[in-house]
């Protein structure tokens, strides 16, 4: 049996401990709330920095958007401050010829080792392109002509074949080759930064026009480092590709077509 005095002592002890328990619980809860608040704030700060970082990357990788209808390059201005583009003409002096060019009207000079010519027009050559994120090009391929593998680090390229038959292709980052035999009126896409090439696979000169989504696409070529401009070397490569004896090589008017005539066209 518990005496009345013991029961009274227990009640007194409970009443004494009750405020201590409440104080401990309140203190503990306050600390946990503070820690959670700090972690939440830290997480929000990290997320904000990540968003700013991603936005900065997108801004750096893309051509700057135009802030007005047009901003033709001022060819006469002396550029003392270097910016991502070219100085604009005074809006009051903009004229229609700023948006027209005849520089790709004529066939390029294909009297060279590769029997090809590529003429790229940027905002430095065609004023109307400035700030619009575009450039254009003309490619001329004589018989057996080819454009050696190269890439554009800042642009993808839409390759429109006006006339002729051309083998066009590119190599992706997995070393997979994508190529197609295209004819006049066809369009082939070269993705940005990937090595690509084209060569005349027909019996007549070929002409193509390109649009690139950068006003300064850049060109990285590997041809000079890997290939010699030697006619004997070209004959060796041709014989290996089409597997014919030396005596018959001179009778082949178009070795390129002989090599790729077995391509299945979808």
Number of C-alpha atoms within 10 A of each C-alpha: 3 6 7 9 9 10 11 10 11 12 11 11 11 10 11 11 11 10 11 11 11 11 12 11 12 11 12 12 12 12 12 11 12 12 12 12 12 12 12 12 12 12 12 12 12 12 12 11 12 12 11 12 12 11 11 11 10 11 12 11 9 13 20 14 10 12 9 8 8 19 22 25 24 20 16 8 11 8 11 7 7 8 8 10 16 20 21 18 19 11 12 6 8 17 12 7 10 17 13 12 13 7 14 16 8 9 15 17 14 18 11 11 12 17 19 25 21 18 17 20 22 22 23 18 15 22 24 25 25 26 26 20 21 20 24 23 19 23 24 25 29 24 22 22 26 24 20 18 17 17 24 22 17 18 26 20 24 18 21 21 22 15 17 20 23 28 21 23 19 21 17 13 9 6 8 9 12 12 16 16 21 19 18 15 11 15 16 18 16 22 18 17 20 18 22 25 17 21 26 28 29 22 15 15 20 25 23 21 20 20 19 24 19 26 23 25 23 15 13 14 15 13 13 9 7 7 11 12 12 9 10 10 12 13 15 11 12 18 17 12 14 15 12 12 10 12 7 9 16 11 9 11 12 18 20 23 21 16 16 14 11 8 11 8 7 5
